[in-house]
Amino acid sequence: MAITSALVLYAVCWFMTLFVVLPIGLRTQGDVGEIEPGTHAGAPADLSMKRKFLWTTVAGTVIWAIISAIIIWGGISVRDLDWFDRMDPPAAATTG
């Protein structure tokens, strides 16, 4: 795997993990009962982004390492995921 591919894979894993981690433990202003004027009741009351980024980085790195190991190891290839045999080249037409 090239360095660019590894970086793109890491970015995808990191952002996907971020979107999973963001709503975990979220307390809204409506839950707390302190709604700031001009904001929605569903807005976060106290969003600790530093902690969420830390958890995202740890989990995203683990997920990236697992996926990278599978890609580098080569135990699972694209052909293993071809359940409908679409990757086999079509049979050559015979002109008899």
C-alpha positions in Angstrom: 0.0 0.0 0.0 1.4 3.4 -1.0 1.8 6.2 1.6 -1.0 8.2 -0.1 -3.4 5.3 0.1 -2.5 4.8 3.8 -3.2 8.4 4.5 -6.5 8.5 2.7 -7.5 5.3 4.4 -6.6 6.8 7.8 -8.6 10.0 7.0 -11.6 8.0 6.1 -11.4 5.8 9.2 -10.8 8.8 11.4 -13.8 10.8 10.1 -16.1 7.8 10.1 -15.2 7.2 13.7 -15.7 10.8 14.6 -19.3 10.7 13.3 -19.9 7.6 15.4 -18.3 9.2 18.5 -19.9 12.6 18.4 -23.3 11.7 19.7 -22.0 9.4 22.5 -22.6 11.0 25.9 -24.2 14.1 24.4 -26.2 16.3 26.8 -28.4 18.8 25.1 -29.4 22.2 26.4 -33.0 20.8 26.7 -31.8 17.9 28.8 -29.9 20.3 31.2 -32.7 22.8 31.2 -30.5 25.8 30.4 -31.4 26.9 26.9 -29.5 29.9 25.6 -31.6 32.5 23.8 -31.4 32.1 20.1 -30.3 28.5 20.2 -32.2 25.2 19.6 -33.0 23.0 22.6 -31.2 20.2 20.9 -27.9 22.1 20.8 -25.1 20.6 22.9 -24.8 22.0 26.5 -21.2 21.1 27.1 -19.4 19.5 24.2 -15.9 18.3 25.1 -14.3 18.2 21.6 -10.8 17.6 22.9 -11.9 14.3 24.6 -14.0 13.3 21.6 -11.0 13.9 19.3 -8.8 11.8 21.6 -11.2 8.9 21.6 -11.7 9.3 17.8 -7.9 9.2 17.2 -7.4 6.1 19.4 -10.4 4.1 17.9 -9.7 5.3 14.3 -6.0 4.3 14.6 -7.0 0.8 15.8 -9.5 0.4 13.0 -7.0 1.7 10.4 -4.3 -0.7 11.7 -6.7 -3.7 11.3 -7.8 -2.7 7.8 -4.2 -1.9 6.7 -3.0 -5.2 8.1 -5.6 -7.0 6.1 -4.7 -5.1 2.9 -0.9 -5.6 3.3 -1.3 -9.3 4.4 -3.4 -10.0 1.3 -5.5 -12.6 3.0 -8.7 -11.0 1.7 -8.6 -9.6 -1.8 -11.2 -7.9 -4.0 -11.7 -11.3 -5.8 -12.8 -12.8 -2.5 -15.6 -10.2 -2.3 -16.8 -10.9 -5.8 -19.8 -12.9 -5.0 -21.4 -12.6 -8.5 -18.3 -13.5 -10.6 -18.3 -10.1 -12.3 -14.5 -9.8 -12.2 -13.9 -12.8 -14.5 -13.3 -11.6 -18.0 -16.1 -12.4 -20.4 -15.7 -15.4 -22.6 -14.3 -14.6 -26.0 -16.9 -14.7 -28.7 -16.3 -17.4 -31.2 -16.6 -16.6 -34.9 -17.2 -19.9 -36.4 
